[in-house]
Structure formats: C-alpha cells, structure tokens
Amino acid sequence: MVTMGQCYYNETIGFFYNNSGKELSSHWRPKDVVVVALGLTVSVLVLLTNLLVIAAIASNRRFHQPIYYLLGNLAAADLFAGVAYLFLMFHTGPRTARLSLEGWFLRQGLLDTSLTASVATLLAIAVERHRSVMAVQLHSRLPRGRVVMLIVGVWVAALGLGLLPAHSWHCLCALDRCSRMAPLLSRSYLAVWALSSLLVFLLMVAVYTRIFFYVRRRVQRMAEHVSCHPRYRETTLSLVKTVVIILGAFVVCWTPGQVVLLLDGLGCESCNVLAVEKYFLLLAEANSLVNAAVYSCRDAEMRRTFRRLLCCACLRRSTRESVHYTSSAQGGASTRIMLPENGHPLMDSTL
C-alpha cells in the first residue's frame, strides 16, 4: 500500500515502473532488438565522427581559435552523448529490471548531462558567431581564458542538471508526481528540461536571424558600390542555406523529443508518449552525429584535415615502411586558410 509522504528508497525498479504504468519487459521483444540495433549503430558513428573532429582540431594549429575550441567542446559533448547512449543500449530492455536505483539514476544522468552540454554548446557557438560577425572578423578575438570559462560554465550547468534528479528532483517520496517516460523522475523535471531546450532554440533563432539580416544589409550596401556585384546573390543564398541547416537540424532532431517530454511533464494522460519515446530519444542522439556534419564538416579546412588524418591512418595500416613518406606528405599537404572574397567573413562556413 502506497502512503503519501513515504519514501521508497529500498524498492525495486519494477515497483516504480508499475506505479507509472510503463511496461518492464522480461524478454527481448522485436521492438527492443530494433531499437538496440539502431542505437548501437548510431552510437558507434557518433563516437567515430566526433573523435575525428577532436583529432582534427587538436592536430591543426589553425584551429586554435575560440570558435574551434567551442566546436571541440561540442564534439566532446557529443562524444560523451555517444558513450551515454551506448551505456543505455547495454542496460535497456530486460536488463532494466536488474538495475539498482543508483544504476538507473547513473544511466539517466549520463544522458541528461551529455545532451544538456551539447545543447548549451550549440547556443554558445551561436553567440560567438554573433560576436565575430558584428565585429567583422573571420574568428572572434574572445580571450582564451574567457572561452575556457564559457566551456566550464556549460559543463557545470550540464552536470548540475544531470545530477539533480538523483539527489533531489526525483519522485521516490512522491509517487503521484512520477513521470511515465522516466518512472523515477518527477514530471516537473521533464517539463523544465523540455522548456529549457525550447528556450535555447528560440535564442538560437533570434541570434541567427539577427546575423542574417545584418549580413544581408552589409552585402547589399557593398553591391550598391560595385555594379552587378557577382557575390551578392551567392553570399545571401549561402547564408540562408547555413542558417536553415543549423536551425532545421535542431528542429528535426530535438522537437519530437521535446514535445513528448513536455506532454509527459504536464501530465497528459491521453497522450501515448510511451509508444514513441525510444525512437524520439534515438533521434535526439542522432543530433550528435548531425552536429559534426553541420558545424565541422562544412568547413573546407576541416575537411582537408579529415582527409589528411584518414589518409595517414590508411597508409600506416598498409605498410610500416611508409611512415617517413606519410610524415613528408603531411608536411607537403599543409594548406593555408582560404579566406573569403576580399578577406570578408561573410562566407565563413563555421557560421
């Protein structure tokens, strides 16, 4: 019998799942196998892609700029998200019932911390791009110490939000407040997390919209002084494409999960959130793969560094005698930073 105000620290995972009405399977169902197979595939791709981004930033001195520090932090957060989701895949399905309360909170905390760090870094990148564009610089001259503080702030906020459920923001002492998607968490936590992500998205929309209109006005003024300016339409379309890709990727990957989190957090009894939660979480995790393509792979210098790293790995694997040749090729393959037309930062692909 459930008593109001009583805490249930000694109960099993099954007790809380039964309380919330979430099915806890005792065997592997076809749906579980599909989710795990997709999840493992996405996790491995996330790990490999973001490791490559981190290696490229670390190995190329031209990337030792504030925007690339933030891109490196985004890759680190997404790498962490890949590890967290991999951990989830090995502790889901029938294995969930064997988890202790501490193990369940660890599984959930890893996901919450990594995804929060990823989303917060996306906002930090948008703010840094706004600074550099308004200052008419290719890269912001934000001091390294301030960038480090910004990165530390992102992780402090992420750790705080990830650790809170295990220590206080749970429903172990208030079963009537338990959510259905995460039966040990309070519904208010899910609502706050969803609203926070929505706020980040709205801020990103505001920042990139301001960047777009500022750049469009600036290019239009330039076109007035040069007859038939050949770069105006190309620059505007490129900027529109970049902004649409950045915001579109965020919307596609995050909006479905945010909606079901918010519905569950608000206690919508008629909403069948459990039918889609696993797929929407997988979609949110896929954003850690998309981020590498949107924010790093569109940079020409970054792509050249990727090719150099991958070619070196292939050569080393094929023959040990080619080590000297590979080293020489690395030196010969060094490329200068290709600045946009007339040194103007309008075509900066890291926008």
Secondary structure, DSSP 8 states (H G I E B T S, - for coil): ---TT---TT--HHHHHHHHT----SS--HHHHHHHHHHHHHHHHHHHHHHHHHHHHHH-GGG-SHHHHHHHHHHHHHHHHHHHHHHHHTT-GGGGGG--HHHHHHHHHHHHHHHHHHHHHHHHHHHHHHHHHHTT-SS----HHHHHHHHHHHHHHHHHHHHHHHHTSB-TT-GGGB-SSSTTBBHHHHHHHHHHHHHHHHHHHHHHHHHHHHHHHHHHHHHHHSTT-TTHHHHHHHHHHHHHHHHHHHHHHHHHHHHHHHHHHTT-TT--GGGTHHHHHHHHHHHHHHHIIIIIIT-HHHHHHHHHHHHHHHHHHH-GGGHHHHHHHHHHT-------GGG-GGG-TT-
